[in-house]
């Protein structure tokens, strides 16, 4: 169990660093990169518990959805905190 937490810490740290890098460039390429990394992060967060062979299937699915929810919260919070632009040009 402790190994999986280290993987999540690394994954979420990369997501925070990527949000910091992508925010100033959100109108050029930042939003696209951060969006696709967020999708990747959410998918990986859901799949990490399935590699825990000692857990039951219900526990794996439950933790998968829990970590998926946390990944989406971190993704959205970093998007808002680092000031990514949603609307860059109206015309």
Buried (B, 14 or more C-beta within 10 A) or exposed (E): EEEBEEBBEEBBEEBBEBBEEBBEBBEEEBBEBBBEBBEEBBEBBBEBBEEBEEBEEEEBBEBBEEBBEBBBEBBEEBBEEBEBEEEEEEE
